[in-house]
Amino acid sequence: MTDPLSLNWRAESGAPAPRRVVLADDTLNADAAYRLACEGTGLLWQGDFHNARQLLQALVRRADRKPRKAAKTPVTHPTAAQSFHLHRQALGQRARTLGMVLVPFNADYSIPLRRAPDLRVACQEAWGPSNGKGCMVSLRELLGVVGAHEWRKKGVEITALGEPPNNRIHPYYGVFSPIRGEYVDLVANTPLPDTQLAFDIGVGTGVLSAVLARRGVRCVVATDQDPRALACARENLQRLKVTQVELLQTDLFPPGQAPLVVCNPPWVPARPSSPIEHAVYDEGSRMLRGFLAGLREHLTPQGEGWLILSDLAEHLGLRSREELLDWITQADLQVLGRHDIRPRHSKVMDTSDPLHAARAQEVTSLWRLGSAV
């Protein structure tokens, strides 16, 4: 029998392996487990699978417990940017602690624990075919894999794609899900400058390409540098019977010019802490700046570039409106118009969210850009 402690480490999130790993089972109490997890010790579970889930929930309660206030602590008022970075640091520490509950896997993705569910299909979807070796995985990451599998089966209803049941997008694990529908609505409702050809930069699930096709665009060339996103988009477009989209693996633009070029880059200029976060965080605004810098070259003379962007970064003090407008000018572009929409997600109303003040002011915009005269 394979020594459990000799199993390979697997982390789709990019998290490093724990410095130390010990065997743990149903006899381990939550307080002792939490102390070990905070020290960075991995707890490789050998007991009942459902008890491992209960232990993880107990660690969540301890991690989320508010610390006691120290006496006579001076009141400080951090800036929005400082609050954002402190919030991310806290989330990172929380994720590292909760990621210390580990479960073993056999070479075929079966789990050698009592009452363990059969998650082989979900794991194959997320991780691809097994390499024929056993491994250990964070239980928290595994639950994310299971959640993604359920989203992939159920799909996300997109009203802009028509009536049910033929209006669902099925996101893959690690591909940004279109659960925030405001950016889709912007693309669905903004008047098209042309219906012959469009480029979709950063296709993701394929939702914007599908919306453009449903609106009558005869040919869409969609790009992404992530093979997983391209596979996801391909399957979604096939489900929707959308045949006029060509998928291309490349960074940003395909060859040639188009009368419409659409891009929905990550909205927050911060460093991703894992590969999965690349759809949310764009360090140094690399994709945004790359899109703006190359847009004019790929637009036809009267063409439009549609930049879909939230102003959350502005309210967080991470990027100013002046910087954005300056990058547009530097790229020899002009603003032809802008369409705005307020977000509808639940965090807007969550006053306990440390970033609530910024989220409450957030506006998502579709910037219509053209070549400067």
Secondary structure as a PSIPRED ss2 file (coil, helix, strand):
# PSIPRED VFORMAT (PSIPRED V4.0)

   1 M C   1.000  0.000  0.000
   2 T C   1.000  0.000  0.000
   3 D C   1.000  0.000  0.000
   4 P H   0.000  1.000  0.000
   5 L H   0.000  1.000  0.000
   6 S H   0.000  1.000  0.000
   7 L C   1.000  0.000  0.000
   8 N E   0.000  0.000  1.000
   9 W E   0.000  0.000  1.000
  10 R E   0.000  0.000  1.000
  11 A C   1.000  0.000  0.000
  12 E C   1.000  0.000  0.000
  13 S C   1.000  0.000  0.000
  14 G C   1.000  0.000  0.000
  15 A C   1.000  0.000  0.000
  16 P C   1.000  0.000  0.000
  17 A C   1.000  0.000  0.000
  18 P C   1.000  0.000  0.000
  19 R C   1.000  0.000  0.000
  20 R E   0.000  0.000  1.000
  21 V E   0.000  0.000  1.000
  22 V E   0.000  0.000  1.000
  23 L E   0.000  0.000  1.000
  24 A E   0.000  0.000  1.000
  25 D C   1.000  0.000  0.000
  26 D C   1.000  0.000  0.000
  27 T C   1.000  0.000  0.000
  28 L C   1.000  0.000  0.000
  29 N C   1.000  0.000  0.000
  30 A H   0.000  1.000  0.000
  31 D H   0.000  1.000  0.000
  32 A H   0.000  1.000  0.000
  33 A H   0.000  1.000  0.000
  34 Y H   0.000  1.000  0.000
  35 R H   0.000  1.000  0.000
  36 L H   0.000  1.000  0.000
  37 A H   0.000  1.000  0.000
  38 C H   0.000  1.000  0.000
  39 E C   1.000  0.000  0.000
  40 G C   1.000  0.000  0.000
  41 T E   0.000  0.000  1.000
  42 G E   0.000  0.000  1.000
  43 L E   0.000  0.000  1.000
  44 L E   0.000  0.000  1.000
  45 W E   0.000  0.000  1.000
  46 Q C   1.000  0.000  0.000
  47 G C   1.000  0.000  0.000
  48 D E   0.000  0.000  1.000
  49 F H   0.000  1.000  0.000
  50 H H   0.000  1.000  0.000
  51 N H   0.000  1.000  0.000
  52 A H   0.000  1.000  0.000
  53 R H   0.000  1.000  0.000
  54 Q H   0.000  1.000  0.000
  55 L H   0.000  1.000  0.000
  56 L H   0.000  1.000  0.000
  57 Q H   0.000  1.000  0.000
  58 A H   0.000  1.000  0.000
  59 L H   0.000  1.000  0.000
  60 V H   0.000  1.000  0.000
  61 R H   0.000  1.000  0.000
  62 R H   0.000  1.000  0.000
  63 A H   0.000  1.000  0.000
  64 D C   1.000  0.000  0.000
  65 R C   1.000  0.000  0.000
  66 K C   1.000  0.000  0.000
  67 P C   1.000  0.000  0.000
  68 R C   1.000  0.000  0.000
  69 K C   1.000  0.000  0.000
  70 A C   1.000  0.000  0.000
  71 A C   1.000  0.000  0.000
  72 K C   1.000  0.000  0.000
  73 T C   1.000  0.000  0.000
  74 P C   1.000  0.000  0.000
  75 V C   1.000  0.000  0.000
  76 T C   1.000  0.000  0.000
  77 H C   1.000  0.000  0.000
  78 P C   1.000  0.000  0.000
  79 T C   1.000  0.000  0.000
  80 A H   0.000  1.000  0.000
  81 A H   0.000  1.000  0.000
  82 Q H   0.000  1.000  0.000
  83 S H   0.000  1.000  0.000
  84 F H   0.000  1.000  0.000
  85 H H   0.000  1.000  0.000
  86 L H   0.000  1.000  0.000
  87 H H   0.000  1.000  0.000
  88 R H   0.000  1.000  0.000
  89 Q H   0.000  1.000  0.000
  90 A H   0.000  1.000  0.000
  91 L H   0.000  1.000  0.000
  92 G H   0.000  1.000  0.000
  93 Q H   0.000  1.000  0.000
  94 R H   0.000  1.000  0.000
  95 A H   0.000  1.000  0.000
  96 R H   0.000  1.000  0.000
  97 T H   0.000  1.000  0.000
  98 L H   0.000  1.000  0.000
  99 G C   1.000  0.000  0.000
 100 M C   1.000  0.000  0.000
 101 V E   0.000  0.000  1.000
 102 L E   0.000  0.000  1.000
 103 V E   0.000  0.000  1.000
 104 P E   0.000  0.000  1.000
 105 F E   0.000  0.000  1.000
 106 N C   1.000  0.000  0.000
 107 A C   1.000  0.000  0.000
 108 D C   1.000  0.000  0.000
 109 Y C   1.000  0.000  0.000
 110 S C   1.000  0.000  0.000
 111 I C   1.000  0.000  0.000
 112 P C   1.000  0.000  0.000
 113 L C   1.000  0.000  0.000
 114 R E   0.000  0.000  1.000
 115 R C   1.000  0.000  0.000
 116 A C   1.000  0.000  0.000
 117 P C   1.000  0.000  0.000
 118 D C   1.000  0.000  0.000
 119 L C   1.000  0.000  0.000
 120 R H   0.000  1.000  0.000
 121 V H   0.000  1.000  0.000
 122 A H   0.000  1.000  0.000
 123 C H   0.000  1.000  0.000
 124 Q H   0.000  1.000  0.000
 125 E H   0.000  1.000  0.000
 126 A H   0.000  1.000  0.000
 127 W H   0.000  1.000  0.000
 128 G C   1.000  0.000  0.000
 129 P C   1.000  0.000  0.000
 130 S C   1.000  0.000  0.000
 131 N C   1.000  0.000  0.000
 132 G C   1.000  0.000  0.000
 133 K C   1.000  0.000  0.000
 134 G C   1.000  0.000  0.000
 135 C E   0.000  0.000  1.000
 136 M E   0.000  0.000  1.000
 137 V E   0.000  0.000  1.000
 138 S E   0.000  0.000  1.000
 139 L H   0.000  1.000  0.000
 140 R H   0.000  1.000  0.000
 141 E H   0.000  1.000  0.000
 142 L H   0.000  1.000  0.000
 143 L H   0.000  1.000  0.000
 144 G H   0.000  1.000  0.000
 145 V H   0.000  1.000  0.000
 146 V H   0.000  1.000  0.000
 147 G H   0.000  1.000  0.000
 148 A H   0.000  1.000  0.000
 149 H H   0.000  1.000  0.000
 150 E H   0.000  1.000  0.000
 151 W H   0.000  1.000  0.000
 152 R H   0.000  1.000  0.000
 153 K H   0.000  1.000  0.000
 154 K H   0.000  1.000  0.000
 155 G C   1.000  0.000  0.000
 156 V E   0.000  0.000  1.000
 157 E E   0.000  0.000  1.000
 158 I C   1.000  0.000  0.000
 159 T H   0.000  1.000  0.000
 160 A H   0.000  1.000  0.000
 161 L H   0.000  1.000  0.000
 162 G C   1.000  0.000  0.000
 163 E C   1.000  0.000  0.000
 164 P C   1.000  0.000  0.000
 165 P C   1.000  0.000  0.000
 166 N C   1.000  0.000  0.000
 167 N C   1.000  0.000  0.000
 168 R E   0.000  0.000  1.000
 169 I E   0.000  0.000  1.000
 170 H C   1.000  0.000  0.000
 171 P C   1.000  0.000  0.000
 172 Y C   1.000  0.000  0.000
 173 Y C   1.000  0.000  0.000
 174 G C   1.000  0.000  0.000
 175 V C   1.000  0.000  0.000
 176 F C   1.000  0.000  0.000
 177 S C   1.000  0.000  0.000
 178 P C   1.000  0.000  0.000
 179 I C   1.000  0.000  0.000
 180 R C   1.000  0.000  0.000
 181 G C   1.000  0.000  0.000
 182 E H   0.000  1.000  0.000
 183 Y H   0.000  1.000  0.000
 184 V H   0.000  1.000  0.000
 185 D H   0.000  1.000  0.000
 186 L H   0.000  1.000  0.000
 187 V H   0.000  1.000  0.000
 188 A H   0.000  1.000  0.000
 189 N H   0.000  1.000  0.000
 190 T C   1.000  0.000  0.000
 191 P C   1.000  0.000  0.000
 192 L C   1.000  0.000  0.000
 193 P C   1.000  0.000  0.000
 194 D C   1.000  0.000  0.000
 195 T C   1.000  0.000  0.000
 196 Q C   1.000  0.000  0.000
 197 L E   0.000  0.000  1.000
 198 A E   0.000  0.000  1.000
 199 F E   0.000  0.000  1.000
 200 D E   0.000  0.000  1.000
 201 I E   0.000  0.000  1.000
 202 G C   1.000  0.000  0.000
 203 V C   1.000  0.000  0.000
 204 G C   1.000  0.000  0.000
 205 T C   1.000  0.000  0.000
 206 G C   1.000  0.000  0.000
 207 V H   0.000  1.000  0.000
 208 L H   0.000  1.000  0.000
 209 S H   0.000  1.000  0.000
 210 A H   0.000  1.000  0.000
 211 V H   0.000  1.000  0.000
 212 L H   0.000  1.000  0.000
 213 A H   0.000  1.000  0.000
 214 R H   0.000  1.000  0.000
 215 R C   1.000  0.000  0.000
 216 G C   1.000  0.000  0.000
 217 V C   1.000  0.000  0.000
 218 R C   1.000  0.000  0.000
 219 C E   0.000  0.000  1.000
 220 V E   0.000  0.000  1.000
 221 V E   0.000  0.000  1.000
 222 A E   0.000  0.000  1.000
 223 T E   0.000  0.000  1.000
 224 D E   0.000  0.000  1.000
 225 Q C   1.000  0.000  0.000
 226 D C   1.000  0.000  0.000
 227 P H   0.000  1.000  0.000
 228 R H   0.000  1.000  0.000
 229 A H   0.000  1.000  0.000
 230 L H   0.000  1.000  0.000
 231 A H   0.000  1.000  0.000
 232 C H   0.000  1.000  0.000
 233 A H   0.000  1.000  0.000
 234 R H   0.000  1.000  0.000
 235 E H   0.000  1.000  0.000
 236 N H   0.000  1.000  0.000
 237 L H   0.000  1.000  0.000
 238 Q H   0.000  1.000  0.000
 239 R H   0.000  1.000  0.000
 240 L C   1.000  0.000  0.000
 241 K C   1.000  0.000  0.000
 242 V C   1.000  0.000  0.000
 243 T C   1.000  0.000  0.000
 244 Q C   1.000  0.000  0.000
 245 V E   0.000  0.000  1.000
 246 E E   0.000  0.000  1.000
 247 L E   0.000  0.000  1.000
 248 L E   0.000  0.000  1.000
 249 Q E   0.000  0.000  1.000
 250 T C   1.000  0.000  0.000
 251 D C   1.000  0.000  0.000
 252 L C   1.000  0.000  0.000
 253 F C   1.000  0.000  0.000
 254 P C   1.000  0.000  0.000
 255 P C   1.000  0.000  0.000
 256 G C   1.000  0.000  0.000
 257 Q C   1.000  0.000  0.000
 258 A E   0.000  0.000  1.000
 259 P E   0.000  0.000  1.000
 260 L E   0.000  0.000  1.000
 261 V E   0.000  0.000  1.000
 262 V E   0.000  0.000  1.000
 263 C E   0.000  0.000  1.000
 264 N C   1.000  0.000  0.000
 265 P C   1.000  0.000  0.000
 266 P C   1.000  0.000  0.000
 267 W C   1.000  0.000  0.000
 268 V E   0.000  0.000  1.000
 269 P C   1.000  0.000  0.000
 270 A C   1.000  0.000  0.000
 271 R C   1.000  0.000  0.000
 272 P C   1.000  0.000  0.000
 273 S C   1.000  0.000  0.000
 274 S C   1.000  0.000  0.000
 275 P H   0.000  1.000  0.000
 276 I H   0.000  1.000  0.000
 277 E H   0.000  1.000  0.000
 278 H H   0.000  1.000  0.000
 279 A H   0.000  1.000  0.000
 280 V C   1.000  0.000  0.000
 281 Y E   0.000  0.000  1.000
 282 D C   1.000  0.000  0.000
 283 E H   0.000  1.000  0.000
 284 G H   0.000  1.000  0.000
 285 S H   0.000  1.000  0.000
 286 R H   0.000  1.000  0.000
 287 M H   0.000  1.000  0.000
 288 L H   0.000  1.000  0.000
 289 R H   0.000  1.000  0.000
 290 G H   0.000  1.000  0.000
 291 F H   0.000  1.000  0.000
 292 L H   0.000  1.000  0.000
 293 A H   0.000  1.000  0.000
 294 G H   0.000  1.000  0.000
 295 L H   0.000  1.000  0.000
 296 R H   0.000  1.000  0.000
 297 E H   0.000  1.000  0.000
 298 H H   0.000  1.000  0.000
 299 L E   0.000  0.000  1.000
 300 T E   0.000  0.000  1.000
 301 P E   0.000  0.000  1.000
 302 Q E   0.000  0.000  1.000
 303 G E   0.000  0.000  1.000
 304 E E   0.000  0.000  1.000
 305 G E   0.000  0.000  1.000
 306 W E   0.000  0.000  1.000
 307 L E   0.000  0.000  1.000
 308 I E   0.000  0.000  1.000
 309 L E   0.000  0.000  1.000
 310 S E   0.000  0.000  1.000
 311 D C   1.000  0.000  0.000
 312 L H   0.000  1.000  0.000
 313 A H   0.000  1.000  0.000
 314 E H   0.000  1.000  0.000
 315 H H   0.000  1.000  0.000
 316 L C   1.000  0.000  0.000
 317 G C   1.000  0.000  0.000
 318 L C   1.000  0.000  0.000
 319 R C   1.000  0.000  0.000
 320 S C   1.000  0.000  0.000
 321 R H   0.000  1.000  0.000
 322 E H   0.000  1.000  0.000
 323 E H   0.000  1.000  0.000
 324 L H   0.000  1.000  0.000
 325 L H   0.000  1.000  0.000
 326 D H   0.000  1.000  0.000
 327 W H   0.000  1.000  0.000
 328 I H   0.000  1.000  0.000
 329 T H   0.000  1.000  0.000
 330 Q H   0.000  1.000  0.000
 331 A C   1.000  0.000  0.000
 332 D C   1.000  0.000  0.000
 333 L E   0.000  0.000  1.000
 334 Q E   0.000  0.000  1.000
 335 V E   0.000  0.000  1.000
 336 L E   0.000  0.000  1.000
 337 G E   0.000  0.000  1.000
 338 R E   0.000  0.000  1.000
 339 H E   0.000  0.000  1.000
 340 D E   0.000  0.000  1.000
 341 I E   0.000  0.000  1.000
 342 R C   1.000  0.000  0.000
 343 P C   1.000  0.000  0.000
 344 R C   1.000  0.000  0.000
 345 H C   1.000  0.000  0.000
 346 S H   0.000  1.000  0.000
 347 K H   0.000  1.000  0.000
 348 V H   0.000  1.000  0.000
 349 M H   0.000  1.000  0.000
 350 D C   1.000  0.000  0.000
 351 T C   1.000  0.000  0.000
 352 S C   1.000  0.000  0.000
 353 D C   1.000  0.000  0.000
 354 P C   1.000  0.000  0.000
 355 L C   1.000  0.000  0.000
 356 H H   0.000  1.000  0.000
 357 A H   0.000  1.000  0.000
 358 A H   0.000  1.000  0.000
 359 R H   0.000  1.000  0.000
 360 A C   1.000  0.000  0.000
 361 Q C   1.000  0.000  0.000
 362 E C   1.000  0.000  0.000
 363 V C   1.000  0.000  0.000
 364 T E   0.000  0.000  1.000
 365 S E   0.000  0.000  1.000
 366 L E   0.000  0.000  1.000
 367 W E   0.000  0.000  1.000
 368 R E   0.000  0.000  1.000
 369 L E   0.000  0.000  1.000
 370 G E   0.000  0.000  1.000
 371 S E   0.000  0.000  1.000
 372 A C   1.000  0.000  0.000
 373 V C   1.000  0.000  0.000
